[in-house]
Amino acid sequence: MKKYFYASFTYLILGLIAGIFYRELTKMSNFTGETVLSGVHTHLLVLGFIFFLVILLLDKSFQLSQLRSVKAWFVTYQVGLVTMTATMVARGVAQVKGFDIAGLNHMAGLSHTLLAIALIWLMVLLGKAIKTEK
């Protein structure tokens, strides 16, 4: 259960830093257009901070941590979220600085696929936990 708390807290810090980074980079670059960088803050806070707070509560209620594949699920979700965030930051910085990064679409697609798999996997785990609840 502690790992969900630490994950949530880490994503809170990263989300707040992402908001500051977006504001400062666009200000220093005199950038006034639209950029993907503006969404990194929200993604980290919702898919990281709030998501893991909810998982913490679900674990407390249904003992998700006791299930066999929950560690693999946790790693899959983390890899997907970190990869997605990294591609968003890379694309956002490229937009602000005025260049493009080839292959970024493939990384973004892979990260979204990992997150989709992890979310479906979570629902399967939650279903098992509810069935075995005493």
Secondary structure, 3 states (H helix, E strand, C coil): CHHHHHHHHHHHHHHHHHHHHHHHHHHHCCCCCCCCHHHHHHHHHHHHHHHHHHHHHHHHHHCHHHCCCHHHHHHHHHHHHHHHHHHHHHHHHHHHHCCCCCCHHHHHHHHHHHHHHHHHHHHHHHHHHHHCCC
